[in-house]
Amino acid sequence: MSTANKPTIKRALIVVDVQNEYFTGDLLIEYPDPKVSLRNIGRAMDAATAAGIPVLKVQHSAPETAPIFARGSHNWQLHEVVASRPASHHIEKKMASVFTGTDAATWLKLHDINTITIVGYMTHNCNASTIFEAAHNGYEVEVLHDASGSLPYENAAGYASAEEIHRAFSVVFHSNFAAVSTTDGWIEAVQAGVAIEKGNVYASNLAGRAHQAA
């Protein structure tokens, strides 16, 4: 397919749940280094604004008596890195996906957005839910893996470190659902007006098998 026949990229940057809960609360982001991901989130927002790409700030809310994300609390507030920067739209949500119970889909359609870029937290929860739903609904999706992050889990199914969770989800995203990029790579693509290519399931599996055999 020639470049001339490809649809124009209409991006929106979706900044997911960059709230104090992940830095001063009871859900502390561990991997990648949250200082690095926060800095890259700010850089992505600045680059989007400079390029005329709309920025959507997303804020997760729980009841005022909840142990985490209690609406109105300090930890519920957006982190200063995000709060201090301009945005085109603000979304408050109660479920993991940015699309569930919000006007996100309506707003994106109104502004002819066909490509969404995800930064924020957590890689494996709200980011993942949003990425899967967006991909299933026809959006091209980009994920900045150094502008997002995870924390460790242990439950009846076992234990996984923050690094394991973040890495595994990033690999899965790029295999089918989203193009995974660094913030630097994304800024270059934005400035050049080009798409970032994602992988596919078959090629990802072949490469994984080759890695195991090496």
HELIX and SHEET records of a PDB file:
HELIX    1   1 THR A    3  ASN A    5  5                                   3    
HELIX    2   2 GLU A   21  THR A   24  1                                   4    
HELIX    3   3 PRO A   34  ALA A   51  1                                  18    
HELIX    4   4 GLU A   80  ALA A   83  1                                   4    
HELIX    5   5 ALA A  104  LEU A  110  1                                   7    
HELIX    6   6 THR A  123  ASN A  127  3                                   5    
HELIX    7   7 ALA A  128  HIS A  136  1                                   9    
HELIX    8   8 ALA A  162  VAL A  172  1                                  11    
HELIX    9   9 PHE A  173  PHE A  177  3                                   5    
HELIX   10  10 THR A  183  ALA A  192  1                                  10    
HELIX   11  11 VAL A  201  ALA A  213  1                                  13    
SHEET    1   A 6 HIS A  89  LYS A  93  0                                        
SHEET    2   A 6 VAL A  55  HIS A  60  1                                        
SHEET    3   A 6 ARG A  11  VAL A  16  1                                        
SHEET    4   A 6 THR A 115  TYR A 121  1                                        
SHEET    5   A 6 GLU A 140  GLY A 149  1                                        
SHEET    6   A 6 ALA A 179  SER A 181  1                                        
SHEET    1   B 2 TYR A 153  ASN A 155  0                                        
SHEET    2   B 2 GLY A 158  ALA A 160 -1                                        
END                                                                             
